[in-house]
Amino acid sequence: MRIGAGIALIVIGAVIAFAVRDTSDALNLTALGIIIMLGGAAGIWLSYHLANRRPRGTAEVIDPAVEKQYRTAPPRRVADEPIDVTPAHLKDKQP
């Protein structure tokens, strides 16, 4: 059950519990609506916990020597003069 189905069950249960005014000796619609709403809430809770399941207590640790090997530093300074990126075939035609 996804979260959308759980929300739909909550809405349907609320309509049955609070909006329907039919009387029956065999069936209590208010109780039925509340049971459906609880089922929708349980479905939302279950889908959230199944979607966010991750193992606890196991973490991959990178060896500090290996991490130092791949660490990069930012450039020390920006170029002092602008870099000319004009294509070679257009450099001759400049006025």
Buried (B, 14 or more C-beta within 10 A) or exposed (E): BEBEEBBBBBEBBBEBBEEEEEEEEEEEBEEBBBBBBEBBBEBBEEBEEEEEEEEEEEEEEEEEEEEEEEEEEEEEEEEEEEEEEEEEEEEEEEE
